[in-house]
Amino acid sequence: MTIDQTTANVLTDLLRELSSELDLHYEDEDFHALKPTIKTLRRAGILMMDAGHEVPEVYHHVMGRFERATRS
C-alpha cells in the first residue's frame, strides 16, 4: 500500500497529537479503558509503517505504556 505525502503528514500529526494527549492525561492504571482507542491508534500506526513511513516516537512510547499496563 502507498500513502501520498500529504496524507502521511496528516496521519503523522494525528498520531503525534493523540499519542501525546493519551500520554499526558491517562495514568497507567487507566489504560485498560483505552483499549478501543489504542486499537485504532495501532491500526493507523501499522498502516503508516507498512507504507514505509515513520511514526512519532510518542506513539511508540504510548504503545509501550499500554502493553505494560495491560499485560496482566
Residue pairs with C-beta under 8 A, 6 or more apart in sequence:
1 47
1 50
1 51
2 51
3 11
3 47
3 48
3 51
3 53
8 48
8 51
8 53
11 44
11 47
11 48
11 53
12 48
12 53
12 54
12 55
12 56
14 44
15 41
15 44
15 45
15 48
15 55
15 56
15 59
16 56
16 58
16 59
18 37
18 41
19 41
19 56
19 58
19 59
19 61
19 62
20 58
22 34
22 37
22 38
22 41
22 62
23 58
23 61
23 62
23 65
26 34
28 65
28 68
28 69
29 69
31 38
31 65
31 66
31 69
31 70
32 69
32 70
34 66
35 70
38 62
38 63
38 66
41 59
41 62
41 63
42 63
45 55
45 59
45 63
48 54
48 55
49 55
